[in-house]
């Protein structure tokens, strides 16, 4: 068995000629750009969650025809530099009386991508675009994906917009009959938060970057063991086999704490806070931490993966594009710089200021202001030697 790093949630912004696929993702986030970024980030396997759309499937077929990708064992699609893609699909669902939420489906190889496209095309109005509302019951979607040899996960489960728990639903509401189900933490939650929520059940916890641009690929990913890089790693993730999740400190996430829309500020009182302390009639965006701590705790203990904090180098002070390219050349990948390189190696390669930014992140430095209401948390520039 070998260890692999897997980013289980990367979007495809557009076709190579600029036709949109994921609205809201950058048009520069093309299949070729994704393949070029994966080695720099240290990602071995990447699930591209828009390959079940009509345009996404077309891009995949063209990439195979031109040699940009080649079908590999275990349902993987290998690029020239060695990174492996796995076809996936993100789709939206809505139950009566609740807001919309997203599910992620993974499937093996080109045939799996075609099956995801068939399911998606039959349930949406515009199959060219990703993350459209699927007009079928989530349980029916689960059965269709499993019949196609695929696996399912709940996307960014805790987030207040389009997260299953965030819109007030439970797994039993959406998917009462399930044998294997992954649950993505999202950027405002970590394993410690999930540990306190009984509604997580026995789902396999996983971290995905939900990348909407090339620079955020790999900002959250999973380390686990497997026989080979490919689809079976996504199945193992959904089955709870992640050993370590590398992800952002949840306080940096856009929805970590409750945010009052009338006061235009994030609450500062200890969680849980689900209304504005100044006026309970004000409209708020509930925070992930606040909602999680208001949910019932687990009735029994279970195993959880380790969680190690990281940030994309582009979000740390002093790391522009040139510095990031130099890091990949000197240290092998951004992941090596963030987690494996020694302090001496970092200081020798990057200088004291940049090295201290990484070391502070490794120590789990909290943002100076937590995120909420769609606003990122903020980090203060670390002081040398702090």
Order of alpha helices (4+ residues) and beta strands (2+ residues): beta-alpha-beta-alpha-beta-beta-beta-beta-alpha-alpha-beta-alpha-beta-alpha-beta-beta-alpha-beta-beta-beta-beta-alpha-beta-alpha-alpha-alpha
